[in-house]
Structures are given as structure tokens and as C-alpha cells.
Amino acid sequence: MKPVFLPRSKEELWDLLSRYPDAMVYAGGTDLLVRLRKGILDPKVLVCLERIDSLKSVEDQGDRFFVGACATHARLLAEPVIGRLYPVLFQALSQLGSPHIRNMGTIGGNIVTASPAGDTLPPLYVLSARVLISGREESREVPIKDFIIGPGRTGLRSGEIIEGVRIEKMQPYNLAVFEKIGQRKALSISIVSLAALLKISESGIVEKARFAWGSVGPTIVVSPEAESFLVGKRLEEGYLKEAATFARRAASPIDDVRASASYRRLVAGNLLFRLEGHLKENHLKAEQPDLPWKDQA
């Protein structure tokens, strides 16, 4: 049996990491358990963060919202503010794994695993989330796009942990979409996913757009070309077809047991075509303000 330590404060944590510099730190452990069973990892010491209350907090910090690294996916789904302010993240959380995974898995774990298929990562990219990193001596804040540097690779240094993420409150968008294509819907690892935020004028013109794709590159893929192309245009088939071309150029997927690279590239572009339908659905909900799910449109 490997020794497992459960510190109750960050000071206890720093002491443990000083004593055991090679210890593996974890929270929910959903990914860790799989790797331990497969023999991919063999840490001598484990340090679990689940008893440090400050890492589980969800806080209003004025112009930004803070989500602690150990906040579980289920906890975030139960927070009304997530559905109201960040519906693109809410949609991703609701499609993430089984209820068991949502109850155990944490947003910090999804980030530090740095899998290009991580469901919360595309939404955090389009929301311009910033990762708060803590060590014994200092804390620093890094844009998530700079924190994740490759598959399974982050900018986390020895002796540091993810404390949480900060997301700006005022998001200038009125259409938020997360789509995930998988073999068994929510229970599967995504073959391709898309997070999209758009600001659409009353006359139907795109004023601002943010896109991020999962599972089509070594990290989350963005396409500033697709975003800028759609600005000033309507979400119509002809324009979306051209934007899809930019998206496919940005993608650099691989072949694996779940899908071929060519299929992933095709689907990455095709997901943009669905935005027109989502816009129509959004307008329908806006016309029926008493519907209970309107705030999550």
C-alpha cells in the first residue's frame, strides 16, 4: 500500500511537499485511479487535496468569479451562477461522464490532466479563464491557453498546485454552445468537441465570436481566422461553410481507436453548421421567458 496523506490546510500541504518532493498530488482521482490500475504511474507517496476547504470554494470576487480546483463537476452544476453566467461551461459539465464521475471529478483535475479531450477545457478557453497557481513562496496567475503546453503537459512547477480558476463575470455574448461528439454521448471520451461564444446583434449580425475545439490537436485548438471571418456576417450556411474551412485548417488531429484524423477534421468544421440552429433555438427561448431553463439557453 502506498502512503496517502490528506492535509487540512495549505501549510500542511507545503510541509508534506517539502518532505516528499516526488509525491503525486490529486483531488478527485478519477484519472489517477485509471493510471494506477494500468501501471502507467507508480508514485511512492500520494497527497490528496480533498480536505482543504479553500480549494473547494466558489466565490464572487467582484468583476470575476473564482472556482476552486477541488470543486467537483456536480458541485458546479448545482451552482445557479454557473448556468446563469457561464452557460457554455454548464453545458460541458452536464455532458461530462457518468454521475459517479461528476461527483468525484474536479475542475482542477480536468485542467491539470491537460488532455485535449478534456470536456471543460474548450469552454474555459473561450471564457479566457485564468489559472491561479500556488506554491509555498508565491502565487501566480496564468491564462489557461498558456498554462496547457501539450498533451498531459502544463506549466505547473515542482511544489506548486492549481488553486483554482478565475473567470470574468461580464461576458459580452448572447449565444453559448457546447457540442460533443462521442461514441456513447456523455459516457464517452469526446471524438470532437466545440465550445462557441457569439455576440449576435438584434438584426442577426455576428459582432464577436470565440471558438475552441477539443480532441482535434495536441492541445485545445482555436481559429482566430474563423472567428474574424464571421464578424459582420449572419450565421448562414454559406458563411459557416467558409468558417468551417478555417477550422479544419487549424485542426491537427491524430488517428486512434476512436476516430480517424480525417473524420475529426471534417467534424470540427461541421459543428459550426449547427450554430444556425442553436441561434434559432435561442430566439425561441427568448420569446418564452417563463420557461425554467431560459437562463441556461
Residue pairs with C-beta under 8 A, 6 or more apart in sequence:
2 43
2 44
2 45
2 46
3 45
3 46
4 45
4 46
4 47
4 48
5 16
5 20
5 23
5 45
5 46
5 47
5 48
6 47
6 48
6 50
6 51
7 13
7 15
7 16
7 47
7 49
7 51
7 52
8 51
8 52
9 52
10 52
10 54
10 134
13 25
13 47
13 49
13 52
13 161
14 135
14 136
14 159
16 23
16 47
17 23
17 25
17 47
17 136
17 159
18 136
18 159
20 44
20 45
20 47
21 158
21 159
22 43
22 44
22 45
23 43
23 44
23 45
23 46
23 47
24 32
24 41
24 43
24 45
24 46
24 47
25 47
25 49
25 161
26 32
26 46
26 47
26 48
26 49
26 109
27 48
27 49
27 50
27 55
27 69
27 70
27 106
27 108
27 109
28 50
28 70
28 72
28 104
28 105
28 106
28 109
29 48
29 104
29 109
30 97
30 101
30 104
30 105
30 109
31 109
31 113
32 41
32 46
35 41
36 42
49 55
49 69
49 70
49 161
50 56
50 70
52 70
54 68
54 163
55 68
55 69
55 70
55 71
55 108
55 163
55 164
56 68
56 70
56 71
56 75
57 66
57 68
57 71
57 164
58 65
58 66
58 67
58 68
58 71
58 75
58 76
58 79
58 81
59 65
59 66
60 81
61 166
62 169
63 168
63 169
63 170
64 166
64 167
64 168
64 169
65 81
65 85
65 86
65 166
65 167
65 169
66 132
66 164
66 165
66 166
67 76
67 107
67 164
67 165
67 166
67 167
68 108
68 163
68 164
69 106
69 107
69 108
69 109
69 111
69 112
69 161
69 162
69 163
69 164
69 165
70 106
70 108
71 106
71 107
71 108
71 164
72 102
72 103
72 104
72 105
72 106
73 93
73 96
73 97
73 101
73 102
73 103
73 105
73 106
73 107
73 110
73 120
74 99
74 102
74 103
76 82
76 89
76 90
76 93
76 107
77 90
77 93
77 94
77 102
80 295
82 89
82 90
82 93
83 90
83 295
83 296
84 295
84 296
85 167
85 169
85 171
86 123
86 127
86 167
86 171
86 176
87 176
87 295
87 296
87 297
88 123
88 126
88 127
88 176
88 177
88 178
88 195
88 196
88 197
89 120
89 123
89 124
89 127
89 167
89 178
90 296
91 123
91 176
91 177
91 178
91 296
92 119
92 120
92 122
92 123
92 178
92 180
92 193
92 195
93 102
93 119
93 120
94 186
95 119
95 178
95 180
95 185
95 186
96 102
96 105
96 119
96 120
96 186
97 105
97 119
97 186
97 187
98 186
98 187
107 120
107 164
107 165
108 162
108 164
108 165
110 118
110 119
110 120
110 121
111 118
111 120
111 121
111 124
111 131
111 144
111 147
111 148
111 154
111 162
111 165
112 154
112 156
112 162
113 152
114 148
114 149
114 150
114 151
114 152
114 153
114 154
114 219
115 121
115 151
115 152
116 151
116 214
116 215
116 216
116 217
116 218
116 219
116 220
117 189
117 190
117 193
117 214
117 215
118 214
119 180
119 190
119 193
119 214
121 144
121 148
121 212
121 214
121 220
122 178
122 193
122 194
122 195
122 212
122 213
122 214
122 220
123 178
123 195
123 212
124 144
124 165
124 167
125 144
125 145
125 195
125 210
125 212
125 220
125 222
126 195
126 196
126 197
126 210
126 211
126 212
127 167
127 168
127 171
127 197
128 143
128 144
128 167
128 168
129 143
129 144
129 165
129 166
129 167
130 141
130 142
130 143
130 144
130 165
130 166
130 167
131 141
131 142
131 143
131 144
131 147
131 162
131 164
131 165
132 139
132 140
132 141
132 162
132 163
132 164
132 165
132 166
133 139
133 140
133 141
133 142
133 147
133 155
133 156
133 157
133 160
133 161
133 162
133 163
134 160
134 161
134 162
134 163
135 157
135 159
135 160
135 161
136 159
139 163
141 166
142 155
144 165
145 220
145 222
146 155
147 154
147 155
147 156
148 154
148 155
148 219
148 220
149 155
149 219
150 218
150 219
151 218
151 219
156 162
171 197
172 199
172 208
173 197
173 198
173 199
173 208
173 210
174 198
174 199
174 200
174 282
175 196
175 197
175 198
175 199
175 200
175 275
175 278
175 279
175 282
176 196
176 197
176 297
177 194
177 195
177 196
177 197
177 274
177 275
177 278
178 193
178 194
178 195
178 196
179 193
179 194
179 271
179 274
180 186
180 190
180 192
180 193
180 214
181 190
181 191
181 192
181 193
181 267
181 271
182 188
182 189
182 190
182 191
183 191
183 258
188 258
189 215
189 258
190 214
190 215
191 215
191 258
191 259
191 263
191 264
191 267
192 213
192 214
192 215
192 216
192 259
192 264
192 267
192 268
192 271
193 213
193 214
193 215
194 211
194 212
194 213
194 214
194 268
194 271
194 272
195 210
195 211
195 212
195 213
195 214
196 209
196 210
196 211
196 272
196 275
197 208
197 209
197 210
198 206
198 208
198 209
198 210
198 230
198 235
198 275
198 279
199 206
199 207
199 208
199 209
200 206
200 207
200 235
200 279
201 207
204 234
204 235
204 279
205 232
205 233
205 234
206 230
206 231
206 232
206 233
206 234
206 235
207 231
208 231
209 226
209 227
209 228
209 230
209 231
210 227
211 222
211 223
211 226
211 227
211 247
211 272
212 220
212 221
212 222
213 220
213 221
213 222
213 223
213 247
213 250
213 251
213 268
213 271
214 220
214 221
215 253
215 264
216 251
216 252
216 253
216 264
216 265
216 268
217 250
217 251
217 252
217 253
218 252
221 250
221 251
221 252
221 268
222 250
223 246
223 247
223 249
223 250
225 246
225 249
225 250
226 243
226 244
226 246
226 247
226 250
226 272
229 239
229 242
229 243
229 246
230 239
230 240
230 243
233 239
235 275
235 276
235 279
236 276
237 273
237 276
240 272
240 273
240 275
240 276
241 273
243 269
243 272
244 268
244 269
244 270
244 272
244 273
245 269
247 268
247 269
247 272
248 265
248 266
248 268
248 269
251 264
251 265
251 268
253 259
253 261
253 264
253 265
253 268
254 261
255 261
281 297
282 297
285 291
285 293
285 294
285 297
286 294
286 297
288 294
